Amino acid sequence: MASLEELFAKAQAHHQARRFSDAEEIYIEILRRDPHHADALNLLGTTLAQSHRPEKAVEFVRRAIQLKPNQAPYHVNLGVILQDLGRYDQAKASYERAIKADKHFPESYYNLAKLFKQMELPEAALLSYEQLLSIDPTRTDALVNMGNILFDNGQLEQAIKCFQTAANINPKAGRKNNRALINLANTYRRQGEDEQAIQIYDQVLGNRFHDGVRIKQATTLPVVYRDAAHIAEVRERFTDGLDQLLKDDLALVDPALEISTTNFFLAYQARLNRDLQQKLAAVILKCCPKLAYVAPHCENPIAKKGKIKIGFLSAYFRRHSIGRLMQGLIAEISKDEFEVVVITPQGQRDPIARNIQGNADTVVFLPDDTFEAQQAVAAEALDILFYADLGMDVRTYFLAFARLAPLQCVTWGHPDTTGIPNIDYFISSELIEPQGAEDHYSEKLYQLKSLPTRYYPVELPDELKSRVDFGFEEGATLYLCPQSAIKHHPDIDIIFGEILRRDDNAVIAVVEGAVADWTAQVRARLQVTIPDVEARISVVPRQSPEDFIALQNAADVILDTPHFSGGNTSFEAFALGKPVVTHDGDFMRGRVTAGMYRRMKITDCIADSLDEYVEIALKLGLDESYRSEVSERIRNSSDILFNDPDVVLEFEEFFKSALPKG
């Protein structure tokens, strides 16, 4: 008969090889012979947990702890099982008991940090990782996890230090360093440091030829451009990269995980993107053909009887620009003619999210996995799938490659064509599209007569901060550019420079970008392009939604960004009666504010050129009576933007007319 030591070693071998049933059988035999064998009780518990029997697992690990209460690994194992069961407070107590039993056992801190991250307590998670690293500074997994938390918090420089430290612990580790290196490259990419990101991706590809990293590398773009030549150079590199990928054999299991990004920043170059978007879509379909899944009910669609089942899909159905643009349509579309399904990730809880979900007949929460998400949406057997935006969220972008409804369309949430073959229509408006706009889209362009949103009236705070509260003098003429730094095309430097040179009383305020590095890059460019007046441009920190409205109210003149205009910010400005100077761009994304003016039948502040833009801005800034007169006209006309009686009916008519007849 084998000894207990021999049996235990055999059980551990099975356990480590993930032969859980064999390991379980031997652990039970050991406990039959010695019911007080604490290690067997502990490992039987972990085996049961790994075999998806967590409740039973808890019982055995607790018995082990009763026998040996000072064994830190036992407490950690119990904590992991309780955490998987969602019993976070009990899991936390288990990890803390492990630390009390052995303050030098690193797994206690590691698992406690992961728990804090899951509980959305990032600062506590970072502290636990720091405690672990004080015990074992070589734990690259802790460094990478710390870096990820810092990345999510927008602390990109600190994240870079974590990833660099992890990669440098054993620089010859090759593939073992890939996780740290990929995350390092992703962080540089987020900063807008495209050349550094590409160099790190190269390093990863030297360790392992990975198609996801190749695609990520080829599609890496800056956020801030130096000048028009820089844009041309980047586009050439982008095009060459896609052309090379189309020549090669590519294979990915799930692009959402392996590419894990979209080409969101392409839209900010003020160029026609249809061909590049289609080329990128072709690359993605080549590397993962199963993205083009066709739901069974779409293979032979039949003529519709009864209500039309329409799915509205976005990751941003919450207090976000997309939520604001979409909540009115979802609430007011005819529930006699349409059955409404809202499709969105779980966890959206703010008032806009509750409003959108409350106006749906059904709410479907998107799984994280692309192919599970395909099945979840396909199960609804939708007649129409309406994407509120495509190109901002990774999950929804890759989901859009599937055919999940006979009619699939997208609108201006991200105002650029998708290039995706299974998106049939792009819904826009005559008010914001230029002549010949059909050629800008891979989708069939449908133009409403109204703006494509039922936008609810802006709720203005009862009390608004003054310009002094934001640090500006009462006597200055305050020109505010409220748009994100990513919209600051090099042409805006010309506008800023001319306004500041010709209005001695002018101060220009810009709002810090979502990533501080973007604003710093814009500032550095301004110091080169308009060094004589750049010091009169002030950067205002990011504001709460209420204070952002107050900041716009404090301004004398609002400066829209050329080539990619404001959306929600312009709605807010017009609700305040503020004049917004805008440029009628070559593409819809640069014409949205102008479209709002056209809807109000006010054209004074729409410029056809940068020179005209400057003249309009200066007239508003220097002539207070003219500015007041324009503001009054905006106040008298802006109701049409918020109480448009026609837009929901226009959407309904489109949905009914475009639906395949079967």
N, C-alpha and C positions, 0 to 999 in steps of 0.2 A: 504494500500500500504506500502510495506517495505521501511524503511528509507535508505538513501544512505550508512550510516554506516553499516546497516544490510546486504545490498547487497554486500558491499565491503568485509565484513567478510566472506560471503558465497562464493564469487568469490575466495578469498584467500585460503579457504579450498579446493575448487576444484583444484586450481592451485597446492597446495602442494601435493595433491593426484595424480597429473599428469593427471587429467581429463581436458585436455587443452581446448577442444571444449566447455565444460560447463563453464569453467572460462571465456573464450573469450566472450561468449554470454552475461554473466553478466557484464563484464567490458564495453562492448559496450552499454548495457542498462544504466549503470552509466553515461557514456559520453554523451548519448542522453539527459539525464536529467541535466548534468552539464559538458559541453564541456571543462571546465577549471580544471577538477579534475586531478591534476598532477600525483598522485599516481596510478590512474587507467590507465592513458596514459602510464606510465612507465611499469606497470605490464602487460598491454595488449601487449606492445612491446616485453617483455620477453616471454610471452606466444606464440606469433607469431614466435619468433626465435626458441623456443623449438618445435614448430609444423612445422619447416623447411620452414618458410617464412621469411628469414632474411631481405630481402630488404624492405618489408612492416614494419617489426619490427623497423628498423632504423627510419622510418618516425615518429612513435608514441613516441619513446623514445626521439627523438629530440624535439618534441612538449612539452614533459614533462620538458625538460631542459630549454626551452624558458620560461616556467612559473616559474620554481624554479631553477635558474642557480647555486645555491650554494649547491645543494643536491649531495654529493659525490656518493651515491649509483646509482643515475641516470647515471652519467658519467661512472661509472664502467660497468653498464649494457650495455651502448652503446659501450664501448670499447670491451667487450666480443663478441658482435655481429659483430663488424667491424673486429675483429681478426679472427673470424670464416669465414668471407668473404674474408680473405687474404689481407685486407687493413691495413697493419701493421703500417704504419706511422700515419694513422688516429686513429687507436686504441691506439697507444702510446700517442698521443695528448690527447685523452679522459682520459686515466689513469692519466696523468699529471695534467689535469684540476681537476680531483677528489682529488688529493693530495693538490692542491692549495685551493680547497674548504674546505677540512678538513684533515689536515696533520696527524691526529690521527686515521683515518679510515683505518683499516688494510687491507681490501680487495683490496684497490687501489694498495698497494705494492705487494700483493700476485699475482694479475693478471698481473701487469706490469712485475714481475719476470718471470711468465710463458710465457709472450710474448717475453721477451728477450731470453729465452731458445729456443723458436721456431725460433727466428731470428738468432740463433747460436751466441749469445753474452753471453757466460757463466759468464764472470766476472761481467757484468752489472746485470745479473739475481741474482748472489750471493749477490751483494750489496743491491738489492731490498729486498731480503729475510732477510738480516741483519737489514734493516730499519724496516721491519715488526716485527721482533723478539725483537727489542728494545721497541716496543709498547706493544706486547703481547708475552712474552717469552714461553708461554705454547702451541704455535701453532705447534703441532707435524707434521702437513702436510707440513709446511714450512721447518722444520728441515729435514724431509725425502727427500723432493725435493732438498734441498741444498746438502744433502748427495749423492743423485744420480748424481748431476752435478759434485761434487768433485770426485766421483767414475769414471765417464766418463773421467775426466781430469787426472786420474792416481794419484790423491791426496788421497791415500787410508787411511792414518792415520787420516786426517781431516774428511773424510767421516765416519769413525768409530766413531769419537767423536759426529758427528751429529746424527747418528742412536742410539748411546748409550744414548744421552741426550733425544731423543724422547721417547725411551723405558722407561726411568727412570722417566719421568714426572708423570706418573701414573702407577707404576709397577704392580698394581693389576687389570689393565684394561683387562687382558686376551686377547681375540681375537682382541681388538682394537689396541693392540701393535704388532700384527703379521706383519704388513707391515714393521715397523721399525726393528723388530727382523729378519725377512727373509732377508732384505737388509743388515743387520749387518752380518749375517752368510755368505751371498754371498760375502761380502767384505773380510771377513777372508779367504774364499775359494779362492778368486782372489789373495790374498797375498801368498797363499800356506800354510796357517795356518789351516790345515785340522782338527786337533783335536778341536780347538776353534770353527770352523764352525759347526762341528758335535754337539758340546754341545749346541750351540744356536738353531740349528734345533730341537734338543730335547726339548728345552724350548717351541718352537712354537708348536710342536706336543703335548705338555702337555696342550696347550690351545685349540687345535683343531686337530683332526686326519685327516690329509690331505695327499692324496696319492702322489701328486706332490712333497711335501716337503719330504716325506719318500723316494722317488726315488732319489731326490737330495742329501739327507743325505747319502744314501747307496752308491752313486757313487762319493762322495767327495774324492779327492786324494790330496796328497802333490804335490808340484812342484819340490822340491829339496829333494833328499833322502840321508840319513846318510850313508847307506852301503847296501850290498846285503840282509842282514837280515831284514832291514827296508822295502825293496821292497817286500820281501816274506810276511812279516806281513801285509802290506797294501793290497796285493793281496788276502790274505786269508779273510780279513775283507770285501773286495769288493765282493768276491765270496759268502760268507755267507749272505751278505745283499741281493744279487740278488736271491739266493736260497729261502730266506724267502719271498721275494716279489712274487715269482712264486707260492708259496703256498697260498697266500692270495687273497681275492677278491679285485680288483683294478678298479677304474673308474676315468677317467679324461675327461674333455670336449675338451681341446686343450693342449697337452703336451708341445708345443712350448712356451706357456704362463706359464703353471703350473710347468713344470720342468725347462724350460728356460735355459738349458745348455746341452752340449754334454760331452762325456767322453774323451775329447781331450787329456788329459795328460796321458792316459793309454799307449799311443804309446812310451813314453819315458822311460819305465821300462826295455827295452831290453829283453822282454819275448814274447812268442807266445800268441796272443790275440784272436785268432779265436773263441774259445769256449766262452770266456767272452763277446765278441761282439755279438755273436748269442744269448746268454742268456739275455743280456740287451735288444736286439731287441724283444725278446719274452715277456719280462716284459712290454715294451712299447705297443706292439700290444695287450697284455692282458688288459691293462688299457684303450686303445682307439682303438677298432677294426676298426673304420671308417678311420683311417690312411691308411688302406690297400685298399682304393678306387681303382676301376678299371675303367679307361676311356672307354666310349662306343666303340670306334674304336679298342680297344685292346681285346674285348671279343671274336670276331671271325675275327682275322686279315686275310686279303686276300693278294694274291701275288701282289707285288709292280710293278706298271707300271710307266714309266716316272722317273722323278727325285726323289731321296730319300730325304725325309724331315727330317733333323737332327737338334735337339735343343742342343745347348751348354749352360750349366747352371752353374752359380757360383755367389756368392755375392762379389767376388773379381776380377771382370773383370775391373781392373783399375791399377794404378801404385802400384803394389803389386806383390809378387812372382808368384801368380797364373796368373795374367794378362800377365806377361812376358813369362811364360811357354806356354800360350795358344794362344797368338795373332798371331803367325806365322801360326799355323794350321788353325785357323779360316779364316785368310786372303787368304791362298793358297790352301785350299781344292777346288777341281774342282767344279766350279759353273755351269758347263754343266751337271754334274751328281748329284749334291747335292743342295738342297734348304736349306739355312742356317738360323736358327732362334737363336738369342742370347737372353737368358733369365737371367735377372739380376735385382737387385733393382734399383729404380730411383735415380737420383742425382749423378751418376758417370760422372765426367766432365774432367778429366785429359787427356793428349794426348793418353795414352794407351787405356783408356775407349772409347775415340772418334774413335780410330783406330779399335777397336774390333766391336763397334756398326756400324761403317761405312762399314765394310766388311760383314755385315749381310743383307739378304733379308728382314728380319723382326726382330724387337726388341720388346720383351715383358718385361714389367716392373712388377716384382713380387709384388703382394699385401702382406701386412704384415701378414694377417690372413692365417693360414695354409690351410684352406679348400677353401677359395677364390683363393689361389694360385694353388691348385689342379685343380680348374675349369679353371683358366686362361691358364694353360699349356695344360690341356686336350683339350681345344678349338682349339689348333693348330693342333690336329690330327697328331702328329709326328710319323715317322717311327722309329726313334732312339732318345733316350734322353741320352746325354753324360754329366755326372757330372764331372767337372774339379777337384772337391775336395768334400769330405764328412767327416764331423767330426769337422770342424772349425766353421761353421756358424749354428746357431740353426735352422733358417727357412729352409734352404736347407736340413739339416739332416732329419727333420721330414717329409718334402715333399717327400723324397726318399722312404718312406714306401709305397707310392702309385704306381700303375701300370699306367703310363701315356704315355707309348710307348711300342710297341711290343718288342723292344730291348732296354735295359737300362744298361749302363755301367759307370764305374768310372775309374779314373786314379790316378796318384801318387801325386796330389796336397796336400793331407794329406796321407802320405804313410803307411796306415794300412788298413786291411780288415774292412768292414763296419758291417758285421753280418746281414745285412738287406736282407730279403728274395727276394724282388723284384729287387735287383741289380744283373744282370745276369753275367757280366764280369768285371774283374779287368784287365785293360790294362797296361802292364809293359814292360820289356825288358829282353832279354837274357843277356845283359851286366850287369844287376844289380841284377838278381835273383840267389840265391844259388840253388844247387841241392835239389830236393824235395820240392820246393817252393809251389807247388800246394796245399800242406797240410796247408799252412799258411792262406789260403783265404776261406771265405764262398762263394765267387763268383768263377766262372770258370776263371782260370788264362790264359790270352793270352799274349804271349811274342813276342814283336817286335824284329827285329834284331838291330834296331837303338834305341837310347834313345827316350822315348815317348814325345818329344817336338821338334817343329821347332823353335829353340831359335834364336832370332835375334842377330847380333853382338852387343857386349857391346859398348855403346858410352862412350869413355873415355874423361874426362874433358881436356881442353887445358892446364890448369895449375893445378898441383897437389901439395898439401901441403907436406912438408918434415917431417921426423920423429921429428925434433926439434920443429916443429909447434905443434906436439902432445905431447911434453914434454919428449921425449926420447933422450938420448945422441947418438951422431954419432958413437962413438966407441963401443957401446954395440952390442951384437948379439940379434936382436929383433925377438922373436918367438911370433906370433900373433894367438890367437884362436878367430876367428871372430863370432863364433856361439853363439846363444842366451843361456842365463843361464839355460833355461829349458832343454837344451841338455847336460848339464854337469853331466853326470852319474858319480857315485863315482869312476869308473875306471879311469877317467881323472886325478884324484889326483895322482895316481901312476905315470902317464906319466909326469905330471908337476914336481913332486918331483925328479924323476930320471934325467930329463933334467937339472934342476937347480943345482943339486948336481954334475953333471959331466961336466958341462960347466960353469966355473967360470965367464965368460963374459956374460952369458945369462940373459936376462930379458924377462918375459912372460907378454904379454898384453891380457886382456880379455875385451869384450865390455859389458857395463851395459845392463841388461835385460830390456824388455819392462816394467817390474815392478821392481823398485829398490829393493824391499824386496827380490826378488829372488836372486839377486846378493849378497845381504848381507848374505843370508842363505848359498850360496856357499862359500862365504868368511869365514864364521864361521866354516864350515866343514873343509876347508883347514887349518885353524888354529889348528884344532885337528889332522888332518891326516898327514900334512907335516909342522909342526911348525918351523922346522929348516930353511926352505927356503921360506916360504909363503910370507915374506915381499918383495920378489923380483917379486911378481906378481902385476901388476898395472891394475886398472880398468879404462878403457877409457869411457867417457860419450857417450851416443848415438849420432850418427852423421847424417848429411844430406846424401842422397844417393851419392853425389859427393865426400864428405869428407870421406865416408866409403870406396870408391874405393881408395882414396888417402892413407888412413890408411893401406889398404892391400898392396899398392905399397911400402909403407915405410918399411914394414916388410922384414926380411931376409927369414924367413921360416913361412909358414902358417900351423897351427896345426888343423886338422879336428877333430871333436868330435867322439869318438868311439860309436857305436851302433845307432847313428842317425846323419848321415853325412850332410854336406852342400849341397845345391842345387844351388840357385842363387849366393851365395857367391863363390862357387867353379867355376862357369862359369866366374865370374868377375876376380877371381884370375888367371885363365888360360888365360884370355884375356890380362892380364898384364904380362904373362910369369912367374908367381910365382909358385914355387914348393909347393904343398900341401901334407903333410903327412897324410895318411888315413889308416883306419883299415877296412879290409873286414869283415863285421859283419855277424851275423847269419841270419839276415832278410834284405829285400830289403832296408829299411829305413837307414840301416848302410852301404850300398854298393853303394850309388849314385855317390860319388866322384870317387870311384874305377872304376865304370862303365864308367865314362868320360875318365879316363886313358886308359881303355881297348879300347875305341873307338879311342883314339889317338895312340894306340899300344905302350904305355909307361907303364912299370910295376914297375919301380925302387922304387916308393914311396908308394906302396901298401903293407901293413903289414898284416900278418896272425895271429899275436899275439901282445899283449901289449909290450912284450919284444922287438920284432922286430920293432915295431913302434918307440920305444925309440932309437934304434940303427940307424934307418933311419933318424930320426929328428936330432940326434947328428952329423951324417956324413954330413948332409946338413949344419948344423949350424957351424961346426968346420972346414969344408973344403970348402973354398970360390970358388976354381976352380971347384970342383965337382958341387957345387950349380949353378955356372954359366953355366956349361955344361948341367945340367938338365933343367935349365930355357930356354936355347937356343932350346933344343929339344921340349919343350912345345910350344914356340913361333912358331916353324916351323910346328907343327902338330895341333894346336888348331883350325884352320879354320874348320876342319871337325865337330867340336861341334856346329858351328854357321851357316854353310852353307851345312848342311847334305842334299844331294840330294834325299835321299831315304825315309825319315820318313813320308812325307805327302802321298806318294804313298802306303806305308805300312798301314797307317791308313785307306786310302780309300779301300784298298783290304780287310782289316778286316771288315769294316762296311758293305761292299757288301756281304761278305761271311757269316757273322754272322746273318744277318737279316733273321728272320723267313720267310720261303717260302710261308706260307699260305696254 
